[in-house]
Amino acid sequence: KIKDPTGKDIVWKYTLLDARRVGYITKGSEPVDLPDGTDILVLAIELQNDSKYAMKVNSRDFIRLVGDADKKYAADYFNGEIDVSAISVMNDEIAFIVPDTDKQFTFQVGEVDKEKQNVRGSNPRFVFT
């Protein structure tokens, strides 16, 4: 839960906008070396804060890539904590290293201590509040 300064829950939305495969990414100004047979799956995320208070969100805390044997993986690359101003929207991206042969992906989306929603597809779109 994300709380405002008075201790009340902040009303906000986390939306998966797009998923795309790329052959490389940079960390800082340097390209990241990937293991053979892998790609990067980049998820574009929109964070919408409907409250009158600013909030901080770590986008990777709300999504997991579900792998074989129902193992759940956190993002390999992420931006850390994002400041989302009051009554505003911020965009973010997170990335997972995936086998270059995989075409469909399943994600679990939701808060750590709450029920999760499963999203499956090659280009998932999902909103949770």
N, C-alpha and C positions, 0 to 999 in steps of 0.2 A: 504494500500500500504506500502511496505517496500522500503525504499529509501537508496541509498548509500550516502557517505559523500558529494557528489556534488549535491545531490537532485534528481538524476535520479532513476527511478524504478529499483529495483534489479530483475533480471530474476531468478525465482526459481520454484520448483515443490513441490507439497504436494500430496503424494500417500498413499492411504489406502492399506496396504499390506494384512491384515488378521483381522478377528474378531473371538474371542474365548470366550466361557463362562467358568467362574471359580466360585467355591464355596466360595472362600475367597481371600483377598489380604492383604498385610501388608502396614501399613503406618509407616515409620521409621522401627522399628524392631517389632512393635506390630501388631497382626492381627486385622482387622477391623470387628466389630460386624455388621452383616447384619440383617435387619428385616426379620421375617419369611416370606417365600414365595418369596424370591428374590435371584437373582444371580448377579454376576458382568459380564458385557460384556466389554471385553478389546479389544481395537482397536490398532493394530500395524501400525505405521505411518512412512513414510520415507520423510525426508525433504532434498531436493537437491538444493544446491546453485551453480548456474552456473556463478556467477559473480566473479570479482577479489576482492570483498570486503566481509568481514565477515558480518553476519547479526544475529539478535535476533528474534526468532519466539516463540509465545505462541500457541502451537498446538491446544488448545481447542477453540481458537478464530475463527477457520475456519470450524468447524463442529458442527451440532446440531442433536440430536436425535429427531425425529418427533413423537409425541405421539397423543393420542386421541384429537379430536377437533382441530387438527393441532397445538397443543402446541409444542414449541421448547425448548428442554432441553440442557443446557451446560453440559459438562462432570462433574461427581461427584469427580473424582480423576484425577490428572494431575501433571506434573512435573514443571510447571511454565515456565519461559522463557528459551528457548534452544539457546545456542550459536552454530551457524553453520559457520564453517570456510569458507574462500573463496574456490571456486571450490572443493566442498566436499559434502558428504552425511552424515546425522545424522539420527539415528533411535530414535523414541519416542513411548510412549504408553499413552493412555488416557483410562478412564474407566467410565462406566455408571452403576448405579444400575437399574436392570430391573426385571419385574415379572418372576419367574421361569417357568411360563407356556408359555410365548411368544417365538415364534420360528422365526418369520420374523421381520425385523427392517427396518425402513426408516430413512435415514440421509439426511440432507441438507449440502452440501459442497460448500464453496466459501468464498470470502471476504465479510465482513460485509456490505459494501456499494455497492456491485455488485450483479448481478443475480446469483442465486444458482443453483446447479445441484442436483437433487434427486437421491439417490442411495438406492435401496431396495434389501433385500436378507438376508440370514442367514450368508453369508460370503462375504460381499461387497468388491469390488476392484474398485478404482477410482483414477484418476490423474487430478489435475488441476494446471494451471500455472498462 
